Amino acid sequence: MPITDEDVERRFKLGDRVTKTKGSSWTGRVVGFYSTTLTPIGYAVESENEPGSVQIYPEAALDAAGGRG
């Protein structure tokens, strides 16, 4: 059974500034959401350094980023 928006409580919403917590760095704005069997809550994040470049990350890989980027 697919997960719907009503089933999910996300930490971040569209437009929130976030940063990746481990490994390579990536800071940007949430531009979308995704869900898979292994990643029930995931985000598409557009880089603030490379506009138009988007990466997807599970919620556990992200923290809120301070400032206005």
mmCIF file as Biopython writes it, N, C-alpha, C and O atoms, coordinates in Angstrom:
data_model
#
loop_
_atom_site.group_PDB
_atom_site.id
_atom_site.type_symbol
_atom_site.label_atom_id
_atom_site.label_alt_id
_atom_site.label_comp_id
_atom_site.label_asym_id
_atom_site.label_entity_id
_atom_site.label_seq_id
_atom_site.pdbx_PDB_ins_code
_atom_site.Cartn_x
_atom_site.Cartn_y
_atom_site.Cartn_z
_atom_site.occupancy
_atom_site.B_iso_or_equiv
_atom_site.auth_seq_id
_atom_site.auth_asym_id
_atom_site.pdbx_PDB_model_num
ATOM 1   N N  . MET A ? 1  ? 0.839  -1.179 0.000   1.0 0.0 1  A 1 
ATOM 2   C CA . MET A ? 1  ? 0.000  0.000  0.000   1.0 0.0 1  A 1 
ATOM 3   C C  . MET A ? 1  ? 0.886  1.246  0.000   1.0 0.0 1  A 1 
ATOM 4   O O  . MET A ? 1  ? 1.759  1.361  0.861   1.0 0.0 1  A 1 
ATOM 5   N N  . PRO A ? 2  ? 0.696  2.180  -0.931  1.0 0.0 2  A 1 
ATOM 6   C CA . PRO A ? 2  ? 1.548  3.364  -0.990  1.0 0.0 2  A 1 
ATOM 7   C C  . PRO A ? 2  ? 1.346  4.286  0.208   1.0 0.0 2  A 1 
ATOM 8   O O  . PRO A ? 2  ? 0.271  4.339  0.804   1.0 0.0 2  A 1 
ATOM 9   N N  . ILE A ? 3  ? 2.401  5.003  0.537   1.0 0.0 3  A 1 
ATOM 10  C CA . ILE A ? 3  ? 2.343  5.996  1.607   1.0 0.0 3  A 1 
ATOM 11  C C  . ILE A ? 3  ? 1.805  7.293  1.006   1.0 0.0 3  A 1 
ATOM 12  O O  . ILE A ? 3  ? 2.263  7.724  -0.053  1.0 0.0 3  A 1 
ATOM 13  N N  . THR A ? 4  ? 0.853  7.905  1.664   1.0 0.0 4  A 1 
ATOM 14  C CA . THR A ? 4  ? 0.293  9.169  1.181   1.0 0.0 4  A 1 
ATOM 15  C C  . THR A ? 4  ? 0.768  10.315 2.064   1.0 0.0 4  A 1 
ATOM 16  O O  . THR A ? 4  ? 1.316  10.090 3.144   1.0 0.0 4  A 1 
ATOM 17  N N  . ASP A ? 5  ? 0.557  11.538 1.602   1.0 0.0 5  A 1 
ATOM 18  C CA . ASP A ? 5  ? 0.953  12.707 2.393   1.0 0.0 5  A 1 
ATOM 19  C C  . ASP A ? 5  ? 0.310  12.710 3.769   1.0 0.0 5  A 1 
ATOM 20  O O  . ASP A ? 5  ? 0.906  13.187 4.734   1.0 0.0 5  A 1 
ATOM 21  N N  . GLU A ? 6  ? -0.903 12.183 3.863   1.0 0.0 6  A 1 
ATOM 22  C CA . GLU A ? 6  ? -1.599 12.158 5.149   1.0 0.0 6  A 1 
ATOM 23  C C  . GLU A ? 6  ? -0.938 11.206 6.144   1.0 0.0 6  A 1 
ATOM 24  O O  . GLU A ? 6  ? -1.130 11.340 7.353   1.0 0.0 6  A 1 
ATOM 25  N N  . ASP A ? 7  ? -0.153 10.237 5.638   1.0 0.0 7  A 1 
ATOM 26  C CA . ASP A ? 7  ? 0.483  9.241  6.492   1.0 0.0 7  A 1 
ATOM 27  C C  . ASP A ? 7  ? 1.834  9.704  7.036   1.0 0.0 7  A 1 
ATOM 28  O O  . ASP A ? 7  ? 2.393  9.049  7.917   1.0 0.0 7  A 1 
ATOM 29  N N  . VAL A ? 8  ? 2.367  10.806 6.536   1.0 0.0 8  A 1 
ATOM 30  C CA . VAL A ? 8  ? 3.754  11.182 6.790   1.0 0.0 8  A 1 
ATOM 31  C C  . VAL A ? 8  ? 3.838  12.510 7.538   1.0 0.0 8  A 1 
ATOM 32  O O  . VAL A ? 8  ? 3.146  13.473 7.206   1.0 0.0 8  A 1 
ATOM 33  N N  . GLU A ? 9  ? 4.702  12.540 8.555   1.0 0.0 9  A 1 
ATOM 34  C CA . GLU A ? 9  ? 5.039  13.797 9.225   1.0 0.0 9  A 1 
ATOM 35  C C  . GLU A ? 9  ? 6.470  14.130 8.859   1.0 0.0 9  A 1 
ATOM 36  O O  . GLU A ? 9  ? 7.407  13.491 9.338   1.0 0.0 9  A 1 
ATOM 37  N N  . ARG A ? 10 ? 6.639  15.126 8.014   1.0 0.0 10 A 1 
ATOM 38  C CA . ARG A ? 10 ? 7.972  15.521 7.562   1.0 0.0 10 A 1 
ATOM 39  C C  . ARG A ? 10 ? 8.553  16.590 8.480   1.0 0.0 10 A 1 
ATOM 40  O O  . ARG A ? 10 ? 7.832  17.440 9.004   1.0 0.0 10 A 1 
ATOM 41  N N  . ARG A ? 11 ? 9.880  16.531 8.666   1.0 0.0 11 A 1 
ATOM 42  C CA . ARG A ? 11 ? 10.576 17.565 9.442   1.0 0.0 11 A 1 
ATOM 43  C C  . ARG A ? 11 ? 10.693 18.866 8.667   1.0 0.0 11 A 1 
ATOM 44  O O  . ARG A ? 11 ? 10.705 19.948 9.256   1.0 0.0 11 A 1 
ATOM 45  N N  . PHE A ? 12 ? 10.781 18.761 7.339   1.0 0.0 12 A 1 
ATOM 46  C CA . PHE A ? 12 ? 11.016 19.937 6.504   1.0 0.0 12 A 1 
ATOM 47  C C  . PHE A ? 12 ? 9.874  20.124 5.515   1.0 0.0 12 A 1 
ATOM 48  O O  . PHE A ? 12 ? 9.192  19.169 5.144   1.0 0.0 12 A 1 
ATOM 49  N N  . LYS A ? 13 ? 9.677  21.363 5.098   1.0 0.0 13 A 1 
ATOM 50  C CA . LYS A ? 13 ? 8.646  21.650 4.098   1.0 0.0 13 A 1 
ATOM 51  C C  . LYS A ? 13 ? 9.306  22.302 2.883   1.0 0.0 13 A 1 
ATOM 52  O O  . LYS A ? 13 ? 10.483 22.660 2.921   1.0 0.0 13 A 1 
ATOM 53  N N  . LEU A ? 14 ? 8.539  22.449 1.815   1.0 0.0 14 A 1 
ATOM 54  C CA . LEU A ? 14 ? 9.066  23.075 0.606   1.0 0.0 14 A 1 
ATOM 55  C C  . LEU A ? 14 ? 9.667  24.436 0.935   1.0 0.0 14 A 1 
ATOM 56  O O  . LEU A ? 14 ? 9.068  25.239 1.651   1.0 0.0 14 A 1 
ATOM 57  N N  . GLY A ? 15 ? 10.854 24.679 0.403   1.0 0.0 15 A 1 
ATOM 58  C CA . GLY A ? 15 ? 11.520 25.962 0.610   1.0 0.0 15 A 1 
ATOM 59  C C  . GLY A ? 15 ? 12.444 26.013 1.802   1.0 0.0 15 A 1 
ATOM 60  O O  . GLY A ? 15 ? 13.241 26.944 1.918   1.0 0.0 15 A 1 
ATOM 61  N N  . ASP A ? 16 ? 12.363 25.025 2.706   1.0 0.0 16 A 1 
ATOM 62  C CA . ASP A ? 16 ? 13.254 25.025 3.869   1.0 0.0 16 A 1 
ATOM 63  C C  . ASP A ? 16 ? 14.702 24.856 3.419   1.0 0.0 16 A 1 
ATOM 64  O O  . ASP A ? 16 ? 14.988 24.112 2.481   1.0 0.0 16 A 1 
ATOM 65  N N  . ARG A ? 17 ? 15.605 25.552 4.094   1.0 0.0 17 A 1 
ATOM 66  C CA . ARG A ? 17 ? 17.036 25.433 3.823   1.0 0.0 17 A 1 
ATOM 67  C C  . ARG A ? 17 ? 17.579 24.295 4.687   1.0 0.0 17 A 1 
ATOM 68  O O  . ARG A ? 17 ? 17.403 24.284 5.905   1.0 0.0 17 A 1 
ATOM 69  N N  . VAL A ? 18 ? 18.243 23.338 4.034   1.0 0.0 18 A 1 
ATOM 70  C CA . VAL A ? 18 ? 18.757 22.159 4.723   1.0 0.0 18 A 1 
ATOM 71  C C  . VAL A ? 18 ? 20.197 21.900 4.299   1.0 0.0 18 A 1 
ATOM 72  O O  . VAL A ? 18 ? 20.668 22.416 3.286   1.0 0.0 18 A 1 
ATOM 73  N N  . THR A ? 19 ? 20.888 21.082 5.106   1.0 0.0 19 A 1 
ATOM 74  C CA . THR A ? 19 ? 22.246 20.685 4.773   1.0 0.0 19 A 1 
ATOM 75  C C  . THR A ? 19 ? 22.429 19.203 5.072   1.0 0.0 19 A 1 
ATOM 76  O O  . THR A ? 19 ? 21.834 18.667 6.007   1.0 0.0 19 A 1 
ATOM 77  N N  . LYS A ? 20 ? 23.254 18.556 4.272   1.0 0.0 20 A 1 
ATOM 78  C CA . LYS A ? 20 ? 23.554 17.141 4.474   1.0 0.0 20 A 1 
ATOM 79  C C  . LYS A ? 20 ? 24.465 17.018 5.690   1.0 0.0 20 A 1 
ATOM 80  O O  . LYS A ? 20 ? 25.352 17.848 5.890   1.0 0.0 20 A 1 
ATOM 81  N N  . THR A ? 21 ? 24.247 15.980 6.507   1.0 0.0 21 A 1 
ATOM 82  C CA . THR A ? 21 ? 24.954 15.888 7.787   1.0 0.0 21 A 1 
ATOM 83  C C  . THR A ? 21 ? 26.256 15.108 7.740   1.0 0.0 21 A 1 
ATOM 84  O O  . THR A ? 21 ? 27.126 15.346 8.578   1.0 0.0 21 A 1 
ATOM 85  N N  . LYS A ? 22 ? 26.431 14.187 6.798   1.0 0.0 22 A 1 
ATOM 86  C CA . LYS A ? 22 ? 27.637 13.352 6.764   1.0 0.0 22 A 1 
ATOM 87  C C  . LYS A ? 22 ? 28.146 13.220 5.340   1.0 0.0 22 A 1 
ATOM 88  O O  . LYS A ? 22 ? 27.405 13.420 4.378   1.0 0.0 22 A 1 
ATOM 89  N N  . GLY A ? 23 ? 29.433 12.877 5.222   1.0 0.0 23 A 1 
ATOM 90  C CA . GLY A ? 23 ? 29.997 12.668 3.895   1.0 0.0 23 A 1 
ATOM 91  C C  . GLY A ? 23 ? 30.140 13.979 3.143   1.0 0.0 23 A 1 
ATOM 92  O O  . GLY A ? 23 ? 30.456 15.016 3.727   1.0 0.0 23 A 1 
ATOM 93  N N  . SER A ? 24 ? 29.903 13.919 1.837   1.0 0.0 24 A 1 
ATOM 94  C CA . SER A ? 24 ? 30.026 15.120 1.011   1.0 0.0 24 A 1 
ATOM 95  C C  . SER A ? 24 ? 29.030 16.180 1.475   1.0 0.0 24 A 1 
ATOM 96  O O  . SER A ? 24 ? 27.974 15.863 2.024   1.0 0.0 24 A 1 
ATOM 97  N N  . SER A ? 25 ? 29.384 17.439 1.245   1.0 0.0 25 A 1 
ATOM 98  C CA . SER A ? 25 ? 28.492 18.511 1.706   1.0 0.0 25 A 1 
ATOM 99  C C  . SER A ? 25 ? 27.496 18.880 0.614   1.0 0.0 25 A 1 
ATOM 100 O O  . SER A ? 25 ? 27.799 18.797 -0.576  1.0 0.0 25 A 1 
ATOM 101 N N  . TRP A ? 26 ? 26.313 19.285 1.034   1.0 0.0 26 A 1 
ATOM 102 C CA . TRP A ? 26 ? 25.257 19.719 0.119   1.0 0.0 26 A 1 
ATOM 103 C C  . TRP A ? 26 ? 24.296 20.569 0.929   1.0 0.0 26 A 1 
ATOM 104 O O  . TRP A ? 26 ? 23.668 20.083 1.870   1.0 0.0 26 A 1 
ATOM 105 N N  . THR A ? 27 ? 24.182 21.825 0.566   1.0 0.0 27 A 1 
ATOM 106 C CA . THR A ? 27 ? 23.259 22.731 1.238   1.0 0.0 27 A 1 
ATOM 107 C C  . THR A ? 27 ? 22.365 23.370 0.191   1.0 0.0 27 A 1 
ATOM 108 O O  . THR A ? 27 ? 22.826 23.797 -0.867  1.0 0.0 27 A 1 
ATOM 109 N N  . GLY A ? 28 ? 21.087 23.426 0.502   1.0 0.0 28 A 1 
ATOM 110 C CA . GLY A ? 28 ? 20.160 24.025 -0.444  1.0 0.0 28 A 1 
ATOM 111 C C  . GLY A ? 28 ? 18.751 24.071 0.110   1.0 0.0 28 A 1 
ATOM 112 O O  . GLY A ? 28 ? 18.535 23.995 1.319   1.0 0.0 28 A 1 
ATOM 113 N N  . ARG A ? 29 ? 17.802 24.196 -0.795  1.0 0.0 29 A 1 
ATOM 114 C CA . ARG A ? 29 ? 16.384 24.311 -0.438  1.0 0.0 29 A 1 
ATOM 115 C C  . ARG A ? 29 ? 15.621 23.067 -0.849  1.0 0.0 29 A 1 
ATOM 116 O O  . ARG A ? 29 ? 15.878 22.490 -1.905  1.0 0.0 29 A 1 
ATOM 117 N N  . VAL A ? 30 ? 14.673 22.654 -0.002  1.0 0.0 30 A 1 
ATOM 118 C CA . VAL A ? 30 ? 13.797 21.527 -0.327  1.0 0.0 30 A 1 
ATOM 119 C C  . VAL A ? 30 ? 12.895 21.950 -1.487  1.0 0.0 30 A 1 
ATOM 120 O O  . VAL A ? 30 ? 12.175 22.946 -1.406  1.0 0.0 30 A 1 
ATOM 121 N N  . VAL A ? 31 ? 12.952 21.162 -2.575  1.0 0.0 31 A 1 
ATOM 122 C CA . VAL A ? 31 ? 12.132 21.466 -3.757  1.0 0.0 31 A 1 
ATOM 123 C C  . VAL A ? 31 ? 11.143 20.348 -4.074  1.0 0.0 31 A 1 
ATOM 124 O O  . VAL A ? 31 ? 10.338 20.469 -4.998  1.0 0.0 31 A 1 
ATOM 125 N N  . GLY A ? 32 ? 11.205 19.256 -3.303  1.0 0.0 32 A 1 
ATOM 126 C CA . GLY A ? 32 ? 10.266 18.162 -3.542  1.0 0.0 32 A 1 
ATOM 127 C C  . GLY A ? 32 ? 10.441 17.053 -2.526  1.0 0.0 32 A 1 
ATOM 128 O O  . GLY A ? 32 ? 11.314 17.109 -1.660  1.0 0.0 32 A 1 
ATOM 129 N N  . PHE A ? 33 ? 9.597  16.047 -2.649  1.0 0.0 33 A 1 
ATOM 130 C CA . PHE A ? 33 ? 9.578  14.920 -1.719  1.0 0.0 33 A 1 
ATOM 131 C C  . PHE A ? 33 ? 9.545  13.616 -2.503  1.0 0.0 33 A 1 
ATOM 132 O O  . PHE A ? 33 ? 9.113  13.582 -3.655  1.0 0.0 33 A 1 
ATOM 133 N N  . TYR A ? 34 ? 10.008 12.541 -1.864  1.0 0.0 34 A 1 
ATOM 134 C CA . TYR A ? 34 ? 9.874  11.218 -2.460  1.0 0.0 34 A 1 
ATOM 135 C C  . TYR A ? 34 ? 9.714  10.189 -1.360  1.0 0.0 34 A 1 
ATOM 136 O O  . TYR A ? 34 ? 9.981  10.459 -0.189  1.0 0.0 34 A 1 
ATOM 137 N N  . SER A ? 35 ? 9.275  9.009  -1.754  1.0 0.0 35 A 1 
ATOM 138 C CA . SER A ? 35 ? 9.077  7.915  -0.811  1.0 0.0 35 A 1 
ATOM 139 C C  . SER A ? 35 ? 9.317  6.598  -1.531  1.0 0.0 35 A 1 
ATOM 140 O O  . SER A ? 35 ? 8.825  6.386  -2.639  1.0 0.0 35 A 1 
ATOM 141 N N  . THR A ? 36 ? 10.083 5.706  -0.887  1.0 0.0 36 A 1 
ATOM 142 C CA . THR A ? 36 ? 10.288 4.355  -1.394  1.0 0.0 36 A 1 
ATOM 143 C C  . THR A ? 36 ? 10.086 3.391  -0.236  1.0 0.0 36 A 1 
ATOM 144 O O  . THR A ? 36 ? 9.875  3.812  0.901   1.0 0.0 36 A 1 
ATOM 145 N N  . THR A ? 37 ? 10.151 2.117  -0.522  1.0 0.0 37 A 1 
ATOM 146 C CA . THR A ? 37 ? 10.029 1.121  0.535   1.0 0.0 37 A 1 
ATOM 147 C C  . THR A ? 37 ? 11.121 1.306  1.590   1.0 0.0 37 A 1 
ATOM 148 O O  . THR A ? 37 ? 10.847 1.216  2.787   1.0 0.0 37 A 1 
ATOM 149 N N  . LEU A ? 38 ? 12.354 1.565  1.155   1.0 0.0 38 A 1 
ATOM 150 C CA . LEU A ? 38 ? 13.470 1.722  2.091   1.0 0.0 38 A 1 
ATOM 151 C C  . LEU A ? 38 ? 13.603 3.138  2.651   1.0 0.0 38 A 1 
ATOM 152 O O  . LEU A ? 38 ? 14.204 3.332  3.707   1.0 0.0 38 A 1 
ATOM 153 N N  . THR A ? 39 ? 13.054 4.111  1.961   1.0 0.0 39 A 1 
ATOM 154 C CA . THR A ? 39 ? 13.130 5.510  2.389   1.0 0.0 39 A 1 
ATOM 155 C C  . THR A ? 39 ? 11.727 6.095  2.414   1.0 0.0 39 A 1 
ATOM 156 O O  . THR A ? 39 ? 11.294 6.710  1.439   1.0 0.0 39 A 1 
ATOM 157 N N  . PRO A ? 40 ? 11.014 5.908  3.518   1.0 0.0 40 A 1 
ATOM 158 C CA . PRO A ? 40 ? 9.636  6.390  3.557   1.0 0.0 40 A 1 
ATOM 159 C C  . PRO A ? 40 ? 9.506  7.911  3.503   1.0 0.0 40 A 1 
ATOM 160 O O  . PRO A ? 40 ? 8.488  8.428  3.040   1.0 0.0 40 A 1 
ATOM 161 N N  . ILE A ? 41 ? 10.536 8.638  3.974   1.0 0.0 41 A 1 
ATOM 162 C CA . ILE A ? 41 ? 10.500 10.099 3.927   1.0 0.0 41 A 1 
ATOM 163 C C  . ILE A ? 41 ? 11.808 10.591 3.313   1.0 0.0 41 A 1 
ATOM 164 O O  . ILE A ? 41 ? 12.872 10.482 3.924   1.0 0.0 41 A 1 
ATOM 165 N N  . GLY A ? 42 ? 11.719 11.126 2.114   1.0 0.0 42 A 1 
ATOM 166 C CA . GLY A ? 42 ? 12.895 11.626 1.418   1.0 0.0 42 A 1 
ATOM 167 C C  . GLY A ? 42 ? 12.629 12.990 0.811   1.0 0.0 42 A 1 
ATOM 168 O O  . GLY A ? 42 ? 11.483 13.391 0.610   1.0 0.0 42 A 1 
ATOM 169 N N  . TYR A ? 43 ? 13.725 13.698 0.521   1.0 0.0 43 A 1 
ATOM 170 C CA . TYR A ? 43 ? 13.631 15.067 0.026   1.0 0.0 43 A 1 
ATOM 171 C C  . TYR A ? 43 ? 14.482 15.255 -1.220  1.0 0.0 43 A 1 
ATOM 172 O O  . TYR A ? 43 ? 15.549 14.657 -1.356  1.0 0.0 43 A 1 
ATOM 173 N N  . ALA A ? 44 ? 13.999 16.085 -2.117  1.0 0.0 44 A 1 
ATOM 174 C CA . ALA A ? 44 ? 14.788 16.575 -3.241  1.0 0.0 44 A 1 
ATOM 175 C C  . ALA A ? 44 ? 15.295 17.954 -2.832  1.0 0.0 44 A 1 
ATOM 176 O O  . ALA A ? 44 ? 14.510 18.828 -2.464  1.0 0.0 44 A 1 
ATOM 177 N N  . VAL A ? 45 ? 16.617 18.142 -2.900  1.0 0.0 45 A 1 
ATOM 178 C CA . VAL A ? 45 ? 17.235 19.381 -2.430  1.0 0.0 45 A 1 
ATOM 179 C C  . VAL A ? 45 ? 18.015 20.021 -3.575  1.0 0.0 45 A 1 
ATOM 180 O O  . VAL A ? 45 ? 18.923 19.410 -4.138  1.0 0.0 45 A 1 
ATOM 181 N N  . GLU A ? 46 ? 17.650 21.265 -3.915  1.0 0.0 46 A 1 
ATOM 182 C CA . GLU A ? 46 ? 18.366 22.005 -4.953  1.0 0.0 46 A 1 
ATOM 183 C C  . GLU A ? 46 ? 19.528 22.756 -4.320  1.0 0.0 46 A 1 
ATOM 184 O O  . GLU A ? 46 ? 19.348 23.491 -3.349  1.0 0.0 46 A 1 
ATOM 185 N N  . SER A ? 47 ? 20.717 22.567 -4.872  1.0 0.0 47 A 1 
ATOM 186 C CA . SER A ? 47 ? 21.922 23.204 -4.352  1.0 0.0 47 A 1 
ATOM 187 C C  . SER A ? 47 ? 21.836 24.720 -4.428  1.0 0.0 47 A 1 
ATOM 188 O O  . SER A ? 47 ? 21.351 25.278 -5.412  1.0 0.0 47 A 1 
ATOM 189 N N  . GLU A ? 48 ? 22.318 25.390 -3.365  1.0 0.0 48 A 1 
ATOM 190 C CA . GLU A ? 48 ? 22.381 26.844 -3.413  1.0 0.0 48 A 1 
ATOM 191 C C  . GLU A ? 48 ? 23.648 27.307 -4.125  1.0 0.0 48 A 1 
ATOM 192 O O  . GLU A ? 48 ? 23.755 28.475 -4.498  1.0 0.0 48 A 1 
ATOM 193 N N  . ASN A ? 49 ? 24.615 26.397 -4.319  1.0 0.0 49 A 1 
ATOM 194 C CA . ASN A ? 49 ? 25.858 26.737 -5.013  1.0 0.0 49 A 1 
ATOM 195 C C  . ASN A ? 49 ? 25.800 26.430 -6.503  1.0 0.0 49 A 1 
ATOM 196 O O  . ASN A ? 49 ? 26.497 27.067 -7.293  1.0 0.0 49 A 1 
ATOM 197 N N  . GLU A ? 50 ? 24.985 25.470 -6.891  1.0 0.0 50 A 1 
ATOM 198 C CA . GLU A ? 50 ? 24.824 25.068 -8.289  1.0 0.0 50 A 1 
ATOM 199 C C  . GLU A ? 50 ? 23.338 25.060 -8.619  1.0 0.0 50 A 1 
ATOM 200 O O  . GLU A ? 50 ? 22.730 23.990 -8.653  1.0 0.0 50 A 1 
ATOM 201 N N  . PRO A ? 51 ? 22.734 26.224 -8.864  1.0 0.0 51 A 1 
ATOM 202 C CA . PRO A ? 51 ? 21.295 26.290 -9.135  1.0 0.0 51 A 1 
ATOM 203 C C  . PRO A ? 51 ? 20.882 25.326 -10.249 1.0 0.0 51 A 1 
ATOM 204 O O  . PRO A ? 51 ? 21.538 25.230 -11.286 1.0 0.0 51 A 1 
ATOM 205 N N  . GLY A ? 52 ? 19.795 24.628 -10.011 1.0 0.0 52 A 1 
ATOM 206 C CA . GLY A ? 52 ? 19.294 23.645 -10.968 1.0 0.0 52 A 1 
ATOM 207 C C  . GLY A ? 52 ? 19.791 22.242 -10.699 1.0 0.0 52 A 1 
ATOM 208 O O  . GLY A ? 52 ? 19.236 21.279 -11.230 1.0 0.0 52 A 1 
ATOM 209 N N  . SER A ? 53 ? 20.831 22.105 -9.882  1.0 0.0 53 A 1 
ATOM 210 C CA . SER A ? 53 ? 21.366 20.791 -9.537  1.0 0.0 53 A 1 
ATOM 211 C C  . SER A ? 53 ? 20.641 20.272 -8.296  1.0 0.0 53 A 1 
ATOM 212 O O  . SER A ? 53 ? 20.646 20.916 -7.247  1.0 0.0 53 A 1 
ATOM 213 N N  . VAL A ? 54 ? 20.018 19.102 -8.429  1.0 0.0 54 A 1 
ATOM 214 C CA . VAL A ? 54 ? 19.185 18.546 -7.361  1.0 0.0 54 A 1 
ATOM 215 C C  . VAL A ? 54 ? 19.685 17.164 -6.971  1.0 0.0 54 A 1 
ATOM 216 O O  . VAL A ? 54 ? 20.025 16.353 -7.833  1.0 0.0 54 A 1 
ATOM 217 N N  . GLN A ? 55 ? 19.730 16.901 -5.679  1.0 0.0 55 A 1 
ATOM 218 C CA . GLN A ? 55 ? 20.054 15.582 -5.141  1.0 0.0 55 A 1 
ATOM 219 C C  . GLN A ? 55 ? 18.901 15.145 -4.251  1.0 0.0 55 A 1 
ATOM 220 O O  . GLN A ? 55 ? 18.169 15.977 -3.713  1.0 0.0 55 A 1 
ATOM 221 N N  . ILE A ? 56 ? 18.742 13.820 -4.099  1.0 0.0 56 A 1 
ATOM 222 C CA . ILE A ? 56 ? 17.722 13.312 -3.186  1.0 0.0 56 A 1 
ATOM 223 C C  . ILE A ? 56 ? 18.388 12.682 -1.972  1.0 0.0 56 A 1 
ATOM 224 O O  . ILE A ? 56 ? 19.420 12.020 -2.088  1.0 0.0 56 A 1 
ATOM 225 N N  . TYR A ? 57 ? 17.781 12.897 -0.801  1.0 0.0 57 A 1 
ATOM 226 C CA . TYR A ? 57 ? 18.321 12.392 0.457   1.0 0.0 57 A 1 
ATOM 227 C C  . TYR A ? 57 ? 17.200 11.930 1.372   1.0 0.0 57 A 1 
ATOM 228 O O  . TYR A ? 57 ? 16.115 12.511 1.377   1.0 0.0 57 A 1 
ATOM 229 N N  . PRO A ? 58 ? 17.469 10.868 2.157   1.0 0.0 58 A 1 
ATOM 230 C CA . PRO A ? 58 ? 16.499 10.487 3.187   1.0 0.0 58 A 1 
ATOM 231 C C  . PRO A ? 58 ? 16.507 11.541 4.294   1.0 0.0 58 A 1 
ATOM 232 O O  . PRO A ? 58 ? 17.492 12.255 4.483   1.0 0.0 58 A 1 
ATOM 233 N N  . GLU A ? 59 ? 15.406 11.624 5.013   1.0 0.0 59 A 1 
ATOM 234 C CA . GLU A ? 59 ? 15.287 12.618 6.077   1.0 0.0 59 A 1 
ATOM 235 C C  . GLU A ? 59 ? 16.430 12.524 7.090   1.0 0.0 59 A 1 
ATOM 236 O O  . GLU A ? 59 ? 16.914 13.549 7.570   1.0 0.0 59 A 1 
ATOM 237 N N  . ALA A ? 60 ? 16.863 11.308 7.418   1.0 0.0 60 A 1 
ATOM 238 C CA . ALA A ? 60 ? 17.913 11.117 8.422   1.0 0.0 60 A 1 
ATOM 239 C C  . ALA A ? 60 ? 19.246 11.736 8.002   1.0 0.0 60 A 1 
ATOM 240 O O  . ALA A ? 60 ? 20.107 11.958 8.854   1.0 0.0 60 A 1 
ATOM 241 N N  . ALA A ? 61 ? 19.439 12.020 6.716   1.0 0.0 61 A 1 
ATOM 242 C CA . ALA A ? 61 ? 20.700 12.573 6.226   1.0 0.0 61 A 1 
ATOM 243 C C  . ALA A ? 61 ? 20.731 14.096 6.242   1.0 0.0 61 A 1 
ATOM 244 O O  . ALA A ? 61 ? 21.738 14.694 5.863   1.0 0.0 61 A 1 
ATOM 245 N N  . LEU A ? 62 ? 19.643 14.732 6.675   1.0 0.0 62 A 1 
ATOM 246 C CA . LEU A ? 62 ? 19.542 16.189 6.593   1.0 0.0 62 A 1 
ATOM 247 C C  . LEU A ? 62 ? 19.288 16.842 7.944   1.0 0.0 62 A 1 
ATOM 248 O O  . LEU A ? 62 ? 18.654 16.266 8.829   1.0 0.0 62 A 1 
ATOM 249 N N  . ASP A ? 63 ? 19.799 18.060 8.078   1.0 0.0 63 A 1 
ATOM 250 C CA . ASP A ? 63 ? 19.508 18.924 9.219   1.0 0.0 63 A 1 
ATOM 251 C C  . ASP A ? 63 ? 19.087 20.286 8.683   1.0 0.0 63 A 1 
ATOM 252 O O  . ASP A ? 63 ? 19.382 20.636 7.541   1.0 0.0 63 A 1 
ATOM 253 N N  . ALA A ? 64 ? 18.403 21.038 9.512   1.0 0.0 64 A 1 
ATOM 254 C CA . ALA A ? 64 ? 18.061 22.410 9.145   1.0 0.0 64 A 1 
ATOM 255 C C  . ALA A ? 64 ? 19.350 23.216 9.050   1.0 0.0 64 A 1 
ATOM 256 O O  . ALA A ? 64 ? 20.243 23.072 9.885   1.0 0.0 64 A 1 
ATOM 257 N N  . ALA A ? 65 ? 19.439 24.060 8.035   1.0 0.0 65 A 1 
ATOM 258 C CA . ALA A ? 65 ? 20.601 24.927 7.862   1.0 0.0 65 A 1 
ATOM 259 C C  . ALA A ? 65 ? 20.213 26.334 8.276   1.0 0.0 65 A 1 
ATOM 260 O O  . ALA A ? 65 ? 19.166 26.846 7.878   1.0 0.0 65 A 1 
ATOM 261 N N  . GLY A ? 66 ? 21.053 26.944 9.066   1.0 0.0 66 A 1 
ATOM 262 C CA . GLY A ? 66 ? 20.764 28.304 9.493   1.0 0.0 66 A 1 
ATOM 263 C C  . GLY A ? 66 ? 21.052 29.310 8.389   1.0 0.0 66 A 1 
ATOM 264 O O  . GLY A ? 66 ? 21.608 28.956 7.350   1.0 0.0 66 A 1 
ATOM 265 N N  . GLY A ? 67 ? 20.687 30.521 8.606   1.0 0.0 67 A 1 
ATOM 266 C CA . GLY A ? 67 ? 20.993 31.588 7.662   1.0 0.0 67 A 1 
ATOM 267 C C  . GLY A ? 67 ? 20.073 31.623 6.467   1.0 0.0 67 A 1 
ATOM 268 O O  . GLY A ? 67 ? 19.071 30.911 6.404   1.0 0.0 67 A 1 
ATOM 269 N N  . ARG A ? 68 ? 20.435 32.466 5.521   1.0 0.0 68 A 1 
ATOM 270 C CA . ARG A ? 68 ? 19.575 32.694 4.364   1.0 0.0 68 A 1 
ATOM 271 C C  . ARG A ? 68 ? 20.215 32.256 3.065   1.0 0.0 68 A 1 
ATOM 272 O O  . ARG A ? 68 ? 19.652 32.604 2.027   1.0 0.0 68 A 1 
ATOM 273 N N  . GLY A ? 69 ? 21.281 31.562 2.995   1.0 0.0 69 A 1 
ATOM 274 C CA . GLY A ? 69 ? 21.858 31.044 1.762   1.0 0.0 69 A 1 
ATOM 275 C C  . GLY A ? 69 ? 21.737 31.804 0.513   1.0 0.0 69 A 1 
ATOM 276 O O  . GLY A ? 69 ? 22.226 31.364 -0.527  1.0 0.0 69 A 1 
#
